[in-house]
Amino acid sequence: MHRTRFLVDTDIIINYLKGGRKAKDFLMGIIDDRIAGFFSVITEAELLSGARNADDESAIYSILDCMEGIEVERNIAVTAGRLRQKYYAVYRTELPDAIIAATASEYDLVLATANEKHFNMFEGLEAEYIKEL
């Protein structure tokens, strides 16, 4: 059986931690092992930078531990640099977003994100937009 493989963006986990229903429904698919979940170490850094205390960190890792982390390898760095170079002038693409997009591309993953504005310009990037109402 083929499971869809998703790279989970930071905002999905933040929405889940804030009680977002759509984010919870999506992440339950990963927790229940119905879909394969991955995260970039950039997402881990972004999440930890917003943690206020040990309880926040524990909640973050309760989700991340259900997924496989992906390091920023040289091929991802090169692709991210090229993506940022291509899109920065028009879209003001931030480096973390370029790294996330490059990771999804290099690993042939569907990007799960709530932030269409940050990712819809990347040609060839398959994304599923999971927005809270």
C-alpha distance (Angstrom), angle and dihedral (degrees) to the residues before:
residue distance angle dihedral
M1 . . .
H2 3.81 . .
R3 3.79 115.7 .
T4 3.78 121.7 -160.9
R5 3.78 110.2 -110.5
F6 3.81 115.9 -139.3
L7 3.78 133.6 -168.8
V8 3.80 102.8 -148.0
D9 3.80 115.1 -141.8
T10 3.78 122.8 -141.6
D11 3.79 95.1 -107.3
I12 3.81 93.1 60.2
I13 3.80 90.8 57.9
I14 3.81 92.1 43.9
N15 3.81 90.2 51.1
Y16 3.80 89.8 49.2
L17 3.81 91.8 50.5
K18 3.81 89.2 49.9
G19 3.80 90.6 53.6
G20 3.80 99.2 -98.8
R21 3.78 110.1 170.7
K22 3.80 98.5 -151.1
A23 3.81 92.1 46.9
K24 3.80 89.8 49.2
D25 3.80 92.5 49.5
F26 3.80 90.7 49.6
L27 3.81 95.6 46.1
M28 3.80 91.2 47.1
G29 3.80 86.2 65.3
I30 3.79 88.2 60.2
I31 3.78 94.7 41.9
D32 3.82 90.3 49.7
D33 3.83 89.3 47.4
R34 3.82 93.9 -120.2
I35 3.82 91.0 123.0
A36 3.79 130.4 26.4
G37 3.79 115.3 -114.4
F38 3.79 130.2 -159.6
F39 3.78 133.6 173.5
S40 3.77 134.5 -163.2
V41 3.79 118.7 -121.7
I42 3.82 83.3 -123.1
T43 3.80 88.0 66.3
E44 3.79 89.5 49.7
A45 3.81 90.5 52.7
E46 3.80 92.6 46.9
L47 3.80 92.0 50.1
L48 3.79 94.3 46.9
S49 3.80 91.4 48.4
G50 3.80 87.9 62.9
A51 3.80 97.3 44.2
R52 3.80 111.8 116.3
N53 3.79 98.3 -167.4
A54 3.81 146.7 -12.9
D55 3.81 91.6 -73.7
D56 3.81 90.2 58.0
E57 3.80 90.7 49.2
S58 3.79 90.4 49.1
A59 3.82 91.0 52.0
I60 3.81 90.7 48.6
Y61 3.80 92.7 51.6
S62 3.80 92.3 45.1
I63 3.82 85.0 68.9
L64 3.80 101.1 33.2
D65 3.80 91.3 51.1
C66 3.83 88.5 63.7
M67 3.81 90.3 60.7
E68 3.77 139.2 54.5
G69 3.80 117.4 -106.0
I70 3.80 120.9 -134.8
E71 3.80 121.1 -150.6
V72 3.80 122.4 -140.6
E73 3.77 99.7 -104.7
R74 3.78 124.6 -175.5
N75 3.82 94.4 -95.8
I76 3.81 89.7 54.1
A77 3.81 91.3 47.1
V78 3.81 92.1 50.9
T79 3.80 93.0 47.4
A80 3.82 91.4 46.0
G81 3.79 91.6 50.5
R82 3.78 91.3 51.5
L83 3.81 92.5 46.6
R84 3.79 92.3 50.7
Q85 3.79 91.3 46.6
K86 3.80 90.4 51.6
Y87 3.82 98.4 44.8
Y88 3.80 106.9 28.0
A89 3.81 98.8 86.0
V90 3.80 94.3 56.1
Y91 3.82 103.8 25.4
R92 3.83 103.1 25.4
T93 3.78 88.6 -128.7
E94 3.79 111.6 -161.9
L95 3.78 118.9 -135.5
P96 3.85 95.2 -117.8
D97 3.81 90.0 55.7
A98 3.80 91.3 48.1
I99 3.81 89.2 51.0
I100 3.81 91.4 49.7
A101 3.82 91.2 49.1
A102 3.81 91.3 46.5
T103 3.80 91.2 49.8
A104 3.81 92.0 52.6
S105 3.78 90.2 47.1
E106 3.81 96.9 46.2
Y107 3.82 93.1 47.4
D108 3.82 95.5 39.8
L109 3.80 92.7 -120.5
V110 3.78 131.0 150.5
L111 3.80 109.5 -117.7
A112 3.80 112.8 -127.9
T113 3.79 108.2 -157.7
A114 3.78 141.8 143.1
N115 3.78 92.1 -147.6
E116 3.78 109.2 85.7
K117 3.82 91.9 164.9
H118 3.82 92.4 62.7
F119 3.80 97.0 47.6
N120 3.82 113.8 22.5
M121 3.81 93.6 89.1
F122 3.82 95.1 61.6
E123 3.79 106.4 104.4
G124 3.78 113.9 -134.2
L125 3.82 94.4 12.3
E126 3.79 110.7 132.0
A127 3.78 109.5 -146.7
E128 3.78 138.5 173.7
Y129 3.77 113.0 -153.1
I130 3.80 111.7 -145.3
K131 3.78 105.0 -173.7
E132 3.76 127.2 177.3
L133 3.80 115.5 -132.0
